[in-house]
Amino acid sequence: MRQLTTERDSASQAAARLRRWVFLVTSLGAFMGSLDLSIVNVAFPALERSFSHDTTAALAWVITGYSITFGALLVIAGRTADRLGSRRIFNIGLAVFCGGSALCALAPSVPLLVAGRVVQGAGAAAMLPASLSLLLGAYPSERRTHIVSLWAGIGALAVATGPTLGATLVNVGGWRWVFLVNLPVGMGAYLMGRRVLVESERNVRQHRPDYLGAVLILGSLAALVLAISEGPDWGWLSARVLVAAGLSLGVGAWFIYRCAHHPEPVLDLSLFRARTFGVANVATLLYAMGFFAMLLGNILFLTSVWHYSIIKAGLAVTPGPLVVASVAGPAGRLAGRIGFRRILLTGFATFTIGLLLFVTRVGLHPAFATRWLPATLVVGLGIGLTFPVLGATAVSSLKAERYAVGSAVNQTARQVGGALGVALLVVLLGAPHSRLAALSNFDHVWLFCAAMAVASGVASTFLAGTRRLATTG
């Protein structure tokens, strides 16, 4: 009997170790995919110097091109992972992502750099939903709320730490190192994954996913971002802007039609019958618009108004990510006990207060300790209470077999919001002719971000009182 108990304990410990390794590998994939949403932000001034003949709107595609591709392909990648196996799609995503990273690092021009970012986005889209599916398959149902929150928190932490890591890499080796760093990390994740990842159960359906639908949503989003970002230069009522906007609406309508009639649509509209799922994704999209605009906006403020060096700007935003890392885990556990809605509303309010501190206290003259730091800490607390919990909230009302697709939809909402937020950031910042005018424009950016957080909070009031990941629904 004692020997049997010992064997059971040993097996239990081995299973726990395996789960930890699975968490590490899948988190590396999520971290890399999410990191490249923000790590380029801090390299933006260096890119402007390297490609001085290209406009800011053109360079912004280095950021928005990744987000759009990432968001457009996430859902279809989740469905493909369900169909062909999450382990296989995860490894393919790693390879594509690293190939795109190499192309970015070698790119001699903005068009090739944007092309590399598009390839990166496709690889990241394959990695993220597959990584969540592998993670959920490794953990028992009673631990999934917590583990999803931690996984989502790592993604949010990656987005928030991108500027700091990017600043260090740019300072040491130039902006190309921002992309080269992905290669050894990706290789390490692949080698570890070969040993610990177990292929998920395949769900081979009669019909293939709607890959044309993925192309349609990608085109619709690209046309919308083009209309927004080029509006100030082309003229908001110019033929080119109106054509781009009309193309976005028309192709978007075609996409929705295919989703309603295709047997395996990119976006399963039936998912939105669950109120919690629909509300969480609306809140995610709105919040991401402000969040991503703030990430790039803060770096640009520090380098252009306060004239911080890239490394100093990166260090200045470091305290926020540290708060995110410390809050994400406890926030997920607390949400499992008292409900998602309360935590989210608290987080949105905190995030808004932090942004208002930027508006009311940050001025032309550098004052890191007394003005910038308090606002950054409050904003970090708000992020830690919101983004990780939003991811868990979105899938809380879905059946277990729909977690991968549901998470992909939520990530899509995040990336679409991010792309729109960066496009609007370019519009709000404009081309000021003085530091005072630039400060006024940055105040407008922070107010816009605060407004998006408030809108997310309003949407979240409609959440059902769900507390745990459901096994039915």
C-alpha positions as CSV (number, residue, x, y, z in Angstrom):
1,M,0.0,0.0,0.0
2,R,2.8,2.4,0.9
3,Q,4.6,1.6,-2.3
4,L,1.4,2.2,-4.3
5,T,0.9,5.6,-2.5
6,T,4.5,6.5,-3.3
7,E,4.1,5.6,-7.0
8,R,0.9,7.7,-7.1
9,D,2.7,10.7,-5.5
10,S,5.6,10.3,-8.0
11,A,3.2,10.2,-10.9
12,S,1.3,13.2,-9.6
13,Q,4.6,15.2,-9.3
14,A,5.7,14.1,-12.8
15,A,2.3,15.3,-14.2
16,A,2.7,18.6,-12.4
17,R,6.2,19.1,-13.7
18,L,4.9,18.3,-17.2
19,R,2.1,20.9,-16.9
20,R,4.6,23.5,-15.8
21,W,6.8,22.8,-18.9
22,V,3.7,23.0,-21.1
23,F,2.8,26.3,-19.5
24,L,6.4,27.6,-20.2
25,V,6.4,26.6,-23.8
26,T,3.0,27.9,-24.7
27,S,3.7,31.0,-22.7
28,L,6.8,31.6,-24.8
29,G,4.7,31.4,-27.9
30,A,2.1,33.8,-26.5
31,F,4.9,36.1,-25.2
32,M,6.6,36.4,-28.6
33,G,3.5,36.9,-30.5
34,S,2.2,39.6,-28.1
35,L,5.7,41.2,-27.6
36,D,5.9,42.1,-31.3
37,L,2.8,44.1,-31.0
38,S,4.6,46.7,-28.9
39,I,8.4,46.1,-29.1
40,V,8.6,48.0,-32.4
41,N,7.0,51.1,-30.7
42,V,10.2,52.1,-29.0
43,A,12.2,51.5,-32.3
44,F,9.9,53.9,-34.1
45,P,12.3,56.9,-33.7
46,A,15.1,54.8,-35.0
47,L,13.0,53.6,-38.0
48,E,12.2,57.2,-38.8
49,R,16.0,58.0,-38.9
50,S,16.7,54.9,-41.0
51,F,13.9,55.6,-43.5
52,S,13.8,59.4,-43.4
53,H,12.2,59.7,-46.8
54,D,9.1,57.8,-45.8
55,T,6.1,59.4,-44.1
56,T,5.0,58.7,-40.6
57,A,1.8,57.2,-42.0
58,A,3.8,54.8,-44.1
59,L,6.0,53.8,-41.2
60,A,2.9,53.3,-39.0
61,W,2.1,50.2,-41.3
62,V,5.1,48.5,-39.6
63,I,2.9,48.4,-36.5
64,T,-0.6,48.2,-38.0
65,G,0.3,45.7,-40.7
66,Y,1.3,43.2,-37.9
67,S,-1.8,43.9,-35.9
68,I,-4.2,43.6,-38.8
69,T,-2.8,40.4,-40.1
70,F,-2.6,39.0,-36.6
71,G,-6.2,39.9,-35.9
72,A,-7.6,38.8,-39.3
73,L,-6.0,35.3,-39.2
74,L,-6.5,34.5,-35.5
75,V,-9.9,32.9,-35.8
76,I,-9.2,30.9,-38.9
77,A,-5.9,29.7,-37.3
78,G,-7.9,28.6,-34.3
79,R,-10.3,26.6,-36.4
80,T,-7.4,25.1,-38.3
81,A,-5.7,24.1,-35.0
82,D,-9.0,22.4,-34.0
83,R,-9.1,20.6,-37.3
84,L,-5.4,19.6,-37.9
85,G,-4.0,19.5,-34.3
86,S,-2.9,22.3,-32.0
87,R,0.7,21.0,-31.7
88,R,1.2,21.0,-35.5
89,I,-0.2,24.5,-36.0
90,F,1.8,25.8,-33.0
91,N,5.0,24.6,-34.5
92,I,4.1,25.9,-38.0
93,G,3.3,29.3,-36.4
94,L,6.7,29.3,-34.7
95,A,8.5,28.6,-38.0
96,V,6.5,31.3,-39.9
97,F,7.0,33.9,-37.1
98,C,10.7,33.3,-37.0
99,G,11.0,33.5,-40.8
100,G,9.1,36.9,-40.7
101,S,11.4,38.1,-38.0
102,A,14.5,37.3,-40.1
103,L,12.9,39.1,-43.1
104,C,12.3,42.2,-40.9
105,A,15.9,42.2,-39.6
106,L,17.3,42.1,-43.1
107,A,14.8,44.5,-44.8
108,P,16.4,47.3,-46.7
109,S,13.2,49.3,-47.3
110,V,9.8,50.0,-45.6
111,P,7.8,47.9,-48.0
112,L,9.9,44.8,-47.3
113,L,9.9,45.6,-43.6
114,V,6.1,45.8,-43.7
115,A,6.0,42.5,-45.6
116,G,8.1,40.9,-42.9
117,R,5.7,42.2,-40.3
118,V,2.8,40.7,-42.2
119,V,4.5,37.3,-42.2
120,Q,5.2,37.7,-38.5
121,G,1.6,38.5,-37.9
122,A,0.5,35.3,-39.7
123,G,2.9,33.2,-37.6
124,A,1.7,34.8,-34.4
125,A,-1.9,34.2,-35.4
126,A,-1.2,30.5,-35.7
127,M,0.7,30.4,-32.4
128,L,-1.6,32.0,-30.0
129,P,-4.9,30.0,-30.3
130,A,-3.0,26.8,-30.6
131,S,-0.9,27.6,-27.5
132,L,-4.1,28.2,-25.5
133,S,-5.6,25.0,-26.7
134,L,-2.5,23.0,-25.7
135,L,-2.5,24.7,-22.3
136,L,-6.1,24.0,-21.5
137,G,-5.7,20.4,-22.5
138,A,-2.9,20.0,-20.0
139,Y,-4.8,21.4,-17.0
140,P,-7.9,20.1,-15.1
141,S,-11.1,22.1,-15.5
142,E,-11.1,23.5,-12.0
143,R,-7.7,25.3,-12.6
144,R,-8.6,26.8,-16.0
145,T,-9.9,30.2,-14.9
146,H,-6.6,30.9,-13.1
147,I,-4.4,29.4,-15.8
148,V,-6.2,31.3,-18.6
149,S,-5.8,34.6,-16.6
150,L,-2.1,33.9,-16.1
151,W,-1.6,33.1,-19.8
152,A,-3.5,36.2,-20.8
153,G,-1.5,38.2,-18.3
154,I,1.7,37.0,-19.9
155,G,0.4,38.3,-23.2
156,A,-0.4,41.7,-21.7
157,L,2.9,41.8,-19.9
158,A,4.7,41.1,-23.2
159,V,2.8,44.1,-24.8
160,A,3.7,46.3,-21.9
161,T,7.4,45.3,-21.6
162,G,8.0,45.6,-25.3
163,P,9.2,49.2,-25.1
164,T,11.7,48.4,-22.3
165,L,13.1,45.4,-24.0
166,G,13.0,47.2,-27.4
167,A,14.9,50.2,-26.0
168,T,17.7,48.0,-24.7
169,L,18.0,46.1,-28.0
170,V,18.0,49.3,-30.1
171,N,20.6,50.9,-27.8
172,V,22.8,47.9,-28.0
173,G,22.6,46.8,-31.6
174,G,20.1,49.0,-33.5
175,W,16.5,48.4,-34.5
176,R,17.2,45.2,-36.4
177,W,18.0,43.4,-33.1
178,V,14.3,44.0,-32.1
179,F,13.5,41.3,-34.7
180,L,16.6,39.1,-34.4
181,V,15.9,38.4,-30.7
182,N,12.9,36.2,-31.7
183,L,15.1,33.6,-33.5
184,P,16.8,32.0,-30.4
185,V,13.6,32.3,-28.3
186,G,11.6,30.6,-31.1
187,M,14.2,27.8,-31.5
188,G,14.2,27.2,-27.7
189,A,10.4,27.0,-27.6
190,Y,10.4,24.5,-30.5
191,L,13.0,22.2,-29.0
192,M,11.2,22.2,-25.6
193,G,7.9,21.8,-27.3
194,R,9.0,18.6,-29.1
195,R,9.5,17.0,-25.7
196,V,6.5,18.1,-23.7
197,L,3.7,19.1,-26.0
198,V,1.0,16.5,-26.7
199,E,-1.0,16.7,-29.9
200,S,-4.6,17.7,-29.3
201,E,-7.5,15.6,-30.5
202,R,-8.2,16.4,-34.1
203,N,-11.7,17.4,-35.1
204,V,-11.7,16.8,-38.9
205,R,-14.9,18.3,-40.3
206,Q,-16.5,17.8,-43.6
207,H,-15.9,21.3,-44.7
208,R,-12.7,23.3,-44.6
209,P,-12.6,26.7,-42.8
210,D,-13.5,29.7,-44.9
211,Y,-10.1,30.9,-46.0
212,L,-11.6,33.4,-48.4
213,G,-13.4,34.9,-45.5
214,A,-10.0,35.5,-43.8
215,V,-8.8,37.3,-46.9
216,L,-11.9,39.5,-46.9
217,I,-11.6,40.6,-43.3
218,L,-7.9,41.3,-43.8
219,G,-8.8,43.5,-46.8
220,S,-11.6,45.3,-45.0
221,L,-9.4,46.1,-42.0
222,A,-6.5,47.2,-44.1
223,A,-8.8,49.6,-46.2
224,L,-10.2,51.0,-43.0
225,V,-6.8,51.7,-41.4
226,L,-5.6,53.2,-44.7
227,A,-8.6,55.6,-44.8
228,I,-8.0,56.7,-41.2
229,S,-4.2,57.0,-41.3
230,E,-4.1,58.9,-44.6
231,G,-7.1,61.1,-44.0
232,P,-5.1,64.1,-42.8
233,D,-2.8,64.0,-45.8
234,W,-5.2,63.0,-48.6
235,G,-8.2,64.9,-47.2
236,W,-11.1,63.3,-45.3
237,L,-13.5,63.9,-48.2
238,S,-10.9,63.1,-51.0
239,A,-11.7,60.4,-53.5
240,R,-9.0,58.1,-52.2
241,V,-10.2,58.2,-48.6
242,L,-13.9,57.7,-49.6
243,V,-12.9,54.8,-51.9
244,A,-10.9,53.1,-49.1
245,A,-13.8,53.6,-46.6
246,G,-16.3,52.4,-49.1
247,L,-14.2,49.4,-49.9
248,S,-13.8,48.6,-46.2
249,L,-17.6,48.7,-45.7
250,G,-18.4,46.7,-48.8
251,V,-15.8,44.0,-48.2
252,G,-16.8,43.9,-44.6
253,A,-20.4,43.3,-45.5
254,W,-19.4,40.5,-47.8
255,F,-17.4,39.0,-44.9
256,I,-20.4,39.1,-42.6
257,Y,-22.6,37.5,-45.3
258,R,-20.1,34.6,-45.7
259,C,-20.0,34.2,-41.9
260,A,-23.8,33.8,-41.9
261,H,-23.9,31.3,-44.8
262,H,-20.6,29.4,-44.9
263,P,-20.6,26.0,-43.2
264,E,-17.3,26.7,-41.5
265,P,-17.1,30.5,-41.2
266,V,-14.2,32.5,-40.0
267,L,-16.4,34.1,-37.4
268,D,-19.1,31.8,-35.9
269,L,-21.9,34.4,-35.3
270,S,-23.6,31.9,-33.0
271,L,-20.9,32.5,-30.4
272,F,-22.4,36.0,-29.9
273,R,-25.6,34.5,-28.6
274,A,-23.8,34.2,-25.3
275,R,-24.1,37.7,-23.8
276,T,-20.9,37.4,-21.8
277,F,-18.9,36.5,-24.9
278,G,-20.3,39.4,-27.0
279,V,-20.0,42.0,-24.3
280,A,-16.4,40.9,-23.4
281,N,-15.3,41.2,-27.0
282,V,-16.9,44.7,-27.5
283,A,-15.1,45.8,-24.3
284,T,-11.8,44.3,-25.5
285,L,-12.0,46.1,-28.9
286,L,-12.7,49.5,-27.3
287,Y,-10.1,49.1,-24.6
288,A,-7.4,48.0,-27.0
289,M,-7.9,51.1,-29.1
290,G,-6.9,53.2,-26.1
291,F,-4.3,50.8,-24.7
292,F,-2.2,50.5,-27.9
293,A,-2.5,54.2,-28.7
294,M,-1.1,54.9,-25.2
295,L,1.8,52.4,-25.6
296,L,3.1,54.1,-28.7
297,G,2.1,57.6,-27.6
298,N,4.0,57.4,-24.4
299,I,7.2,56.5,-26.1
300,L,6.8,59.2,-28.7
301,F,6.0,61.8,-25.9
302,L,9.2,60.9,-24.0
303,T,11.4,61.0,-27.0
304,S,9.9,64.1,-28.7
305,V,8.7,66.4,-25.9
306,W,11.0,65.5,-23.1
307,H,13.8,64.6,-25.5
308,Y,14.6,61.3,-23.7
309,S,17.0,58.9,-25.3
310,I,15.4,55.6,-26.5
311,I,17.0,53.7,-23.6
312,K,15.9,56.3,-21.1
313,A,12.3,56.3,-22.5
314,G,12.2,52.5,-22.2
315,L,13.3,52.6,-18.6
316,A,10.7,55.3,-17.9
317,V,7.9,53.0,-18.8
318,T,9.3,50.0,-17.0
319,P,7.4,50.5,-13.7
320,G,4.0,50.0,-15.4
321,P,4.8,46.4,-16.6
322,L,6.2,45.5,-13.2
323,V,2.8,46.4,-11.7
324,V,1.0,44.4,-14.5
325,A,3.1,41.3,-13.7
326,S,2.4,41.5,-10.0
327,V,-1.4,42.1,-10.4
328,A,-2.4,39.8,-13.2
329,G,-2.3,36.5,-11.2
330,P,-4.2,37.7,-8.1
331,A,-6.7,39.5,-10.4
332,G,-7.5,36.3,-12.1
333,R,-8.0,34.4,-8.8
334,L,-10.1,37.2,-7.4
335,A,-12.3,37.3,-10.5
336,G,-12.9,33.6,-10.1
337,R,-14.3,34.3,-6.6
338,I,-16.2,37.6,-6.8
339,G,-17.0,37.8,-10.6
340,F,-15.4,39.3,-13.7
341,R,-17.5,42.4,-13.8
342,R,-16.4,43.9,-10.5
343,I,-12.7,43.4,-11.3
344,L,-13.1,44.8,-14.8
345,L,-15.0,47.9,-13.7
346,T,-12.4,48.6,-11.1
347,G,-9.6,48.1,-13.6
348,F,-11.2,50.4,-16.2
349,A,-11.7,53.1,-13.6
350,T,-8.1,52.8,-12.4
351,F,-6.7,53.0,-16.0
352,T,-8.8,56.1,-16.7
353,I,-7.6,57.8,-13.5
354,G,-4.0,57.1,-14.5
355,L,-4.5,58.6,-18.0
356,L,-6.1,61.7,-16.5
357,L,-3.0,62.1,-14.3
358,F,-0.9,62.2,-17.5
359,V,-3.2,65.0,-18.8
360,T,-3.3,67.1,-15.7
361,R,0.2,66.6,-14.2
362,V,2.6,65.9,-17.1
363,G,4.0,69.0,-18.7
364,L,6.8,70.3,-21.0
365,H,9.5,69.8,-18.5
366,P,10.7,66.4,-17.4
367,A,9.5,65.4,-13.9
368,F,9.8,61.6,-13.8
369,A,9.5,60.9,-10.1
370,T,6.8,63.4,-9.2
371,R,4.6,63.3,-12.3
372,W,5.3,60.5,-14.7
373,L,5.9,57.7,-12.3
374,P,2.6,58.0,-10.3
375,A,0.6,58.0,-13.5
376,T,2.5,55.0,-14.9
377,L,2.0,53.0,-11.7
378,V,-1.8,53.7,-11.7
379,V,-2.1,52.8,-15.4
380,G,-0.1,49.6,-14.8
381,L,-2.5,48.6,-12.0
382,G,-5.5,49.2,-14.3
383,I,-3.9,47.1,-17.1
384,G,-3.3,44.3,-14.7
385,L,-6.9,44.3,-13.6
386,T,-8.3,44.3,-17.1
387,F,-6.6,42.7,-20.0
388,P,-5.9,39.3,-18.3
389,V,-9.4,39.1,-16.9
390,L,-11.0,40.1,-20.2
391,G,-9.5,37.1,-21.9
392,A,-10.9,34.7,-19.3
393,T,-14.3,36.5,-19.3
394,A,-14.6,36.1,-23.1
395,V,-14.4,32.2,-23.0
396,S,-16.2,31.8,-19.7
397,S,-19.5,30.9,-21.2
398,L,-18.2,28.6,-24.0
399,K,-18.0,24.8,-24.1
400,A,-14.5,23.5,-23.6
401,E,-14.2,22.4,-27.3
402,R,-14.8,26.0,-28.3
403,Y,-12.1,27.6,-26.1
404,A,-9.5,27.9,-29.0
405,V,-11.9,29.6,-31.4
406,G,-13.4,31.8,-28.6
407,S,-10.0,32.9,-27.5
408,A,-9.1,33.7,-31.1
409,V,-12.1,35.9,-31.5
410,N,-11.2,37.8,-28.4
411,Q,-7.6,38.2,-29.6
412,T,-8.9,39.4,-32.9
413,A,-11.0,42.1,-31.1
414,R,-7.8,43.1,-29.3
415,Q,-5.7,43.4,-32.5
416,V,-8.3,45.1,-34.5
417,G,-8.7,47.6,-31.7
418,G,-5.0,48.1,-31.5
419,A,-4.7,48.7,-35.3
420,L,-7.5,51.3,-35.2
421,G,-6.0,52.9,-32.1
422,V,-2.5,53.4,-33.7
423,A,-4.1,54.8,-36.8
424,L,-6.1,57.3,-34.8
425,L,-2.9,58.1,-32.8
426,V,-1.2,59.2,-36.0
427,V,-4.2,61.5,-36.7
428,L,-4.3,62.9,-33.2
429,L,-0.6,63.7,-33.1
430,G,-0.5,65.3,-36.5
431,A,2.7,67.4,-37.3
432,P,3.0,70.0,-34.5
433,H,5.4,72.9,-35.1
434,S,6.3,73.4,-31.4
435,R,6.7,71.5,-28.2
436,L,3.7,73.2,-26.7
437,A,1.5,72.2,-29.6
438,A,2.9,68.7,-29.3
439,L,2.0,68.6,-25.6
440,S,-1.5,69.6,-26.5
441,N,-1.8,66.8,-29.0
442,F,-0.5,64.3,-26.5
443,D,-3.2,65.5,-24.1
444,H,-5.7,64.7,-26.7
445,V,-4.3,61.2,-27.1
446,W,-4.5,60.5,-23.4
447,L,-8.0,61.8,-23.3
448,F,-8.9,59.6,-26.2
449,C,-7.4,56.6,-24.4
450,A,-9.4,57.5,-21.2
451,A,-12.6,57.8,-23.3
452,M,-12.0,54.3,-24.7
453,A,-11.6,52.9,-21.2
454,V,-14.8,54.5,-20.0
455,A,-16.6,53.1,-23.0
456,S,-15.2,49.6,-22.2
457,G,-16.5,50.1,-18.6
458,V,-20.0,51.0,-19.9
459,A,-20.0,47.9,-22.1
460,S,-18.9,45.7,-19.2
461,T,-21.8,46.7,-17.0
462,F,-23.9,44.4,-19.3
463,L,-21.8,41.4,-18.4
464,A,-23.6,38.5,-16.8
465,G,-22.5,37.4,-13.4
466,T,-20.3,34.6,-14.6
467,R,-17.4,33.7,-12.4
468,R,-15.9,30.5,-13.7
469,L,-15.1,28.9,-17.0
470,A,-18.2,27.0,-17.9
471,T,-18.1,23.4,-19.1
472,T,-21.4,23.9,-20.9
473,G,-23.0,26.8,-22.8
